[in-house]
Amino acid sequence: MTIPADHPKIKPAKIGVILANLGTPDATDYWSMRKYLSQFLSDKRVVDYSAWLWQPLLQGIILTRRPFSSGEAYRSIWNNELNESPLLTTTRLQASAVKKEVKKNYGDDVIVDFAMRYGNPSTESVIKNMKDQGVEKIVFFPLYPQYAGPTTATANDEAFRTLMKMNWQPSIRTVAAYFDNPLYINALANSVKKKYASLQKKPDILVCSYHGVPVRYLMEGDPYHCQCQKTTRLLKEALGWDDTDIKTTFQSKFGPEKWLQPYTVEEVARLAEGGQKNIAIMSPAFSSDCVETLEEINEEIYESFEEAGGETFTYIECLNDSADHIKMMMGILKNELAGWVK
C-alpha cells in the first residue's frame, strides 16, 4: 500500500527496554536539592498525608532546611569526575551492559535505555524518545527487588502517566518484584562469599539492611516487609548458614510514625554492646549503591556501631553492574520479552 506523501512518517516497529531507578538530584547545591526533594516528598506514594496538611509543612519548613543536610550527604559521595551521583553512574553502566547482552541476543530490534522516577533522565522523556524511535512495545523494569508502594508502584505510576498523554500508546509490560528470583539470590550469595573470602576474620553476623517504610503500609497490604524477610531467608539458605548468622533490619526512618523494625542504626549498636564486635552489612533492597548505602550506612550507621564498641564494620557493596547482576537482569528480560521477539 502506498502511503500518502503528507502522512506522518512511521518508523520500523521496535521493542524497548527501560531500566527504572529511583532518581537523583542534578547537583548538590541548595536549589537543585530542593527541586529534587520537593518532587520526591510530594509523591503521594512516598508520603500519603493529605496535601493540605503536608504541603505547607514540606514547602515551608522541611524544604527550607533539608536541602542543606541532604546536599552535604550527596557531596560526600558525589562522582566528581562525571559531576553526577553514584546512582546515576551505576544505572548508566547497568543499562550499557544490558544493552550489549540484548544486542547479542536480539540484534537491533530491541532498544535499551534507563530512566529515573525523580530527576533526570525522566521517565516521560525516555518513553517519548523511544516512541520517536519507533518503539511500539516496552518492557518497563523497576530495579527494586522487593515490591513497595513508594518504589515499584510509583515507578509504574509515572510510566502510565506518560502513556496517558500519548495519542498512540506503546504496549507496556511491567516487571514484577524479583525478591525470590534464584538468579537474584545467587547474585547476593556470591557477593557475600566474595567479600567474606577477602577478610582475615569471618564477621560475627551479616546484617541485611533494607530501606524502611511505615508499619502502617504493611497493615494496609503492602507486601514489602514479607518480601524482605523472604529474601533474607533465601539468602541464608543459599549460603548454608544458621539463623544466628544473619539478621534483617530497616534503615532510613523519616517522620514521627512507627516504621518497620528493628532499626538498623539501633540494632548495630545493640549487636556491638552484646559482644558481636565484627559485623558485615549489605543492602539487598538497593540495586545500586546510592546515598542510603554509601553515606547513611558507611557513615551514620557505622558511627553508631563504632560508638557502641564495635570493632570491624564491613560493608558489602550492592550488586551494581556486576556480571551476576547483569545475568539476573537478562534472565528476567528474556522471560518478559518472550512472545514479542524470537
C-alpha positions as CSV (number, residue, x, y, z in Angstrom):
1,M,0.0,0.0,0.0
2,T,1.3,3.4,-0.9
3,I,1.5,5.9,1.9
4,P,0.3,9.4,1.0
5,A,3.1,12.0,0.9
6,D,1.6,14.1,3.6
7,H,1.2,11.1,6.1
8,P,3.2,11.3,9.3
9,K,6.3,9.2,9.0
10,I,6.1,5.8,10.5
11,K,9.4,4.2,11.6
12,P,10.0,0.4,11.6
13,A,8.5,-1.2,14.7
14,K,10.9,-1.8,17.6
15,I,10.7,-3.0,21.2
16,G,12.1,-1.0,24.1
17,V,13.5,-2.0,27.5
18,I,13.6,0.6,30.2
19,L,15.6,0.1,33.5
20,A,13.9,2.3,36.0
21,N,15.5,3.6,39.2
22,L,14.6,6.0,42.0
23,G,16.4,9.1,40.9
24,T,19.0,11.7,41.7
25,P,19.4,15.4,42.1
26,D,21.2,17.1,39.2
27,A,23.7,18.8,41.6
28,T,24.3,19.2,45.3
29,D,23.6,22.9,45.6
30,Y,20.6,24.2,47.6
31,W,18.2,24.8,44.8
32,S,19.0,21.5,42.9
33,M,18.5,19.6,46.2
34,R,15.2,21.5,46.9
35,K,13.8,20.7,43.5
36,Y,14.6,17.0,43.8
37,L,13.4,16.7,47.4
38,S,10.2,18.6,46.6
39,Q,9.4,16.2,43.7
40,F,10.3,13.1,45.8
41,L,8.5,14.1,49.0
42,S,5.4,15.4,47.2
43,D,4.8,12.0,45.7
44,K,1.7,10.6,47.4
45,R,3.2,7.1,47.2
46,V,6.1,8.2,49.4
47,V,4.2,10.5,51.8
48,D,0.5,9.8,51.7
49,Y,-0.7,12.5,54.1
50,S,-3.3,15.0,53.0
51,A,-1.8,17.7,50.8
52,W,-3.4,20.5,52.7
53,L,-1.6,19.3,55.8
54,W,1.6,18.0,54.3
55,Q,2.5,20.6,51.6
56,P,2.6,23.7,53.9
57,L,4.9,21.7,56.3
58,L,7.0,20.4,53.4
59,Q,7.4,23.7,51.4
60,G,7.6,26.0,54.4
61,I,9.8,24.1,56.9
62,I,11.3,20.9,55.6
63,L,12.5,22.2,52.3
64,T,13.9,25.3,53.9
65,R,16.3,23.1,56.0
66,R,16.7,19.7,54.5
67,P,18.4,20.6,51.2
68,F,21.4,21.7,53.2
69,S,21.9,18.4,55.1
70,S,21.0,16.3,52.0
71,G,23.3,18.3,49.9
72,E,26.1,17.7,52.3
73,A,25.4,14.0,52.3
74,Y,25.4,13.9,48.5
75,R,28.7,15.9,48.3
76,S,30.4,13.2,50.5
77,I,29.7,10.5,47.8
78,W,29.4,12.6,44.6
79,N,31.1,11.4,41.5
80,N,33.2,14.5,40.9
81,E,34.8,13.2,37.7
82,L,31.4,12.9,35.9
83,N,29.7,15.5,38.2
84,E,26.8,13.2,39.0
85,S,25.6,10.9,41.8
86,P,26.9,7.4,42.0
87,L,23.3,6.1,41.4
88,L,23.2,7.8,38.0
89,T,26.7,6.5,37.1
90,T,25.9,2.9,38.1
91,T,22.4,2.8,36.4
92,R,24.0,4.0,33.2
93,L,26.6,1.2,33.5
94,Q,23.9,-1.3,34.1
95,A,21.9,-0.1,31.0
96,S,25.1,-0.2,28.9
97,A,25.9,-3.8,30.0
98,V,22.3,-4.9,29.4
99,K,22.3,-3.2,26.0
100,K,25.3,-5.3,24.9
101,E,23.7,-8.5,26.0
102,V,20.4,-7.6,24.4
103,K,22.1,-6.7,21.1
104,K,23.9,-10.1,21.3
105,N,20.6,-11.9,21.7
106,Y,18.1,-9.9,19.7
107,G,20.1,-7.7,17.3
108,D,19.0,-4.1,16.7
109,D,15.2,-4.7,17.1
110,V,15.3,-4.1,20.9
111,I,16.3,-0.7,22.3
112,V,17.6,-0.4,25.9
113,D,17.6,2.8,28.0
114,F,17.2,3.8,31.6
115,A,15.0,6.3,33.4
116,M,14.5,7.9,36.8
117,R,11.3,8.3,38.8
118,Y,12.6,11.7,40.1
119,G,15.1,13.9,38.4
120,N,16.8,13.1,35.1
121,P,16.6,11.4,32.7
122,S,12.9,11.5,33.5
123,T,10.6,8.5,32.8
124,E,8.5,10.7,30.5
125,S,11.4,11.9,28.4
126,V,12.7,8.3,27.9
127,I,9.4,6.8,26.9
128,K,8.7,9.6,24.5
129,N,12.2,9.3,23.0
130,M,11.6,5.6,22.5
131,K,8.3,6.2,20.8
132,D,10.0,8.7,18.4
133,Q,12.4,5.8,17.5
134,G,9.5,3.6,16.5
135,V,9.1,1.6,19.7
136,E,5.7,0.0,19.9
137,K,6.2,-2.3,22.9
138,I,8.1,-1.6,26.1
139,V,9.3,-3.8,29.0
140,F,9.4,-1.4,31.9
141,F,11.8,-2.8,34.6
142,P,11.7,-1.1,38.0
143,L,15.0,-2.0,39.7
144,Y,13.5,-2.8,43.1
145,P,13.8,-6.5,44.1
146,Q,11.1,-6.2,46.7
147,Y,7.7,-4.6,45.8
148,A,6.7,-1.5,47.7
149,G,4.2,1.3,47.0
150,P,6.9,4.0,47.4
151,T,9.2,2.3,44.9
152,T,7.9,-0.2,42.3
153,A,4.3,1.2,42.3
154,T,5.3,4.9,41.9
155,A,7.8,4.0,39.1
156,N,4.9,2.2,37.3
157,D,2.6,5.1,38.0
158,E,4.9,7.5,36.3
159,A,5.2,5.3,33.2
160,F,1.5,5.1,32.9
161,R,1.0,8.8,33.5
162,T,3.2,9.3,30.4
163,L,1.1,7.0,28.4
164,M,-2.0,9.0,29.3
165,K,-0.5,11.9,27.4
166,M,0.2,10.0,24.2
167,N,-2.2,9.6,21.2
168,W,-0.5,6.4,20.2
169,Q,0.5,4.4,23.2
170,P,3.1,1.7,23.1
171,S,2.1,-1.6,24.7
172,I,3.8,-2.0,28.0
173,R,4.8,-4.8,30.4
174,T,6.0,-4.0,33.9
175,V,8.4,-6.4,35.5
176,A,7.3,-7.9,38.8
177,A,9.3,-7.8,42.0
178,Y,12.1,-10.4,41.9
179,F,12.9,-10.8,45.6
180,D,12.9,-14.6,45.4
181,N,14.3,-15.0,41.9
182,P,17.0,-17.7,42.1
183,L,19.4,-15.6,39.9
184,Y,19.0,-12.6,42.3
185,I,19.5,-14.8,45.4
186,N,22.5,-16.4,43.8
187,A,24.0,-13.0,42.9
188,L,23.6,-11.8,46.5
189,A,25.1,-15.0,47.9
190,N,28.1,-14.7,45.5
191,S,28.7,-11.1,46.6
192,V,28.7,-12.3,50.3
193,K,31.1,-15.2,49.5
194,K,33.4,-12.9,47.6
195,K,33.6,-10.3,50.3
196,Y,34.0,-12.9,53.1
197,A,36.8,-14.6,51.2
198,S,38.7,-11.3,51.2
199,L,38.5,-10.9,55.0
200,Q,41.0,-12.2,57.5
201,K,38.3,-13.0,60.0
202,K,34.7,-14.0,59.3
203,P,32.2,-11.5,60.7
204,D,30.1,-12.5,63.7
205,I,26.9,-11.7,61.8
206,L,25.6,-10.4,58.5
207,V,23.1,-7.6,58.8
208,C,20.7,-7.3,55.8
209,S,19.6,-3.6,56.0
210,Y,16.5,-2.8,53.9
211,H,15.0,0.6,53.3
212,G,12.2,1.1,55.8
213,V,8.6,2.1,55.4
214,P,5.9,2.9,58.0
215,V,4.4,-0.1,59.7
216,R,1.0,1.2,58.6
217,Y,1.9,0.3,55.0
218,L,2.3,-3.3,56.0
219,M,-1.1,-3.3,57.8
220,E,-2.7,-1.8,54.7
221,G,-1.5,-4.6,52.5
222,D,1.9,-3.6,51.1
223,P,4.0,-6.9,50.8
224,Y,7.4,-5.2,51.2
225,H,8.1,-6.4,54.7
226,C,7.3,-10.0,53.9
227,Q,9.3,-10.0,50.8
228,C,12.4,-8.5,52.6
229,Q,12.1,-11.3,55.2
230,K,11.9,-13.9,52.5
231,T,14.9,-12.5,50.7
232,T,17.0,-12.8,53.8
233,R,15.8,-16.4,54.5
234,L,16.6,-17.5,50.9
235,L,20.0,-15.9,51.1
236,K,20.7,-17.7,54.4
237,E,19.7,-21.0,52.8
238,A,21.8,-20.3,49.7
239,L,24.8,-19.7,52.0
240,G,24.0,-22.7,54.2
241,W,24.0,-20.6,57.3
242,D,22.1,-20.8,60.6
243,D,19.6,-18.2,61.7
244,T,22.1,-16.7,64.1
245,D,24.4,-15.8,61.2
246,I,22.1,-13.3,59.5
247,K,19.6,-10.6,60.5
248,T,17.1,-8.4,58.8
249,T,16.9,-4.7,59.8
250,F,15.4,-1.5,58.3
251,Q,17.0,1.9,57.8
252,S,16.2,5.5,56.7
253,K,13.3,6.2,59.1
254,F,11.7,9.5,58.4
255,G,8.9,11.4,60.3
256,P,7.1,10.6,63.6
257,E,5.3,7.3,62.6
258,K,6.4,3.9,63.7
259,W,8.4,2.2,60.9
260,L,9.4,-1.4,60.3
261,Q,11.8,-2.6,63.0
262,P,14.4,-3.3,64.1
263,Y,16.0,0.0,63.0
264,T,19.5,-0.7,61.6
265,V,21.1,2.3,63.3
266,E,20.0,1.0,66.7
267,E,20.5,-2.7,66.0
268,V,24.1,-2.4,65.0
269,A,24.8,-0.6,68.4
270,R,22.9,-3.4,70.2
271,L,24.9,-6.1,68.5
272,A,28.2,-4.3,69.4
273,E,27.1,-3.9,73.0
274,G,26.1,-7.6,73.1
275,G,29.6,-8.7,72.1
276,Q,29.3,-9.1,68.3
277,K,32.1,-6.7,67.6
278,N,32.7,-7.7,64.0
279,I,29.8,-7.4,61.6
280,A,29.2,-7.2,57.9
281,I,26.2,-5.3,56.4
282,M,24.6,-5.3,53.0
283,S,21.5,-3.6,51.4
284,P,19.6,-6.2,49.4
285,A,16.8,-3.8,48.6
286,F,19.0,-1.5,46.5
287,S,20.1,-2.4,43.0
288,S,22.8,0.3,43.0
289,D,24.9,2.0,45.7
290,C,23.5,5.4,46.5
291,V,23.3,8.0,49.3
292,E,21.4,5.5,51.5
293,T,24.3,3.0,51.3
294,L,27.4,5.0,50.6
295,E,26.6,7.8,53.1
296,E,24.0,6.5,55.5
297,I,25.4,3.0,56.1
298,N,29.1,3.8,55.8
299,E,28.9,6.9,57.9
300,E,25.8,7.3,60.2
301,I,25.2,3.5,60.8
302,Y,28.9,2.8,61.0
303,E,29.4,5.6,63.6
304,S,26.5,4.1,65.7
305,F,28.3,0.7,65.7
306,E,31.7,2.2,66.5
307,E,30.4,4.3,69.3
308,A,28.8,1.3,70.9
309,G,32.2,-0.5,71.0
310,G,32.1,-2.2,67.6
311,E,35.5,-3.0,66.1
312,T,35.2,-4.3,62.5
313,F,32.5,-3.0,60.2
314,T,32.4,-4.5,56.7
315,Y,30.1,-3.1,54.0
316,I,29.2,-5.4,51.1
317,E,28.5,-3.4,48.0
318,C,25.2,-3.5,46.1
319,L,25.1,-5.7,43.0
320,N,25.6,-2.6,40.9
321,D,26.8,-3.6,37.4
322,S,28.4,-7.0,38.4
323,A,28.3,-9.9,36.0
324,D,25.9,-11.8,38.2
325,H,23.5,-8.8,38.4
326,I,23.5,-8.3,34.6
327,K,22.9,-12.1,34.2
328,M,19.9,-11.8,36.5
329,M,18.5,-8.9,34.6
330,M,18.9,-10.7,31.3
331,G,17.2,-13.8,32.8
332,I,14.2,-11.7,33.7
333,L,14.2,-9.8,30.4
334,K,14.3,-13.0,28.3
335,N,11.1,-14.1,30.1
336,E,9.4,-10.7,29.7
337,L,10.4,-10.4,26.0
338,A,9.0,-13.9,25.2
339,G,6.2,-13.7,22.6
340,W,7.5,-10.3,21.5
341,V,10.8,-11.3,20.0
342,K,12.3,-14.7,19.0
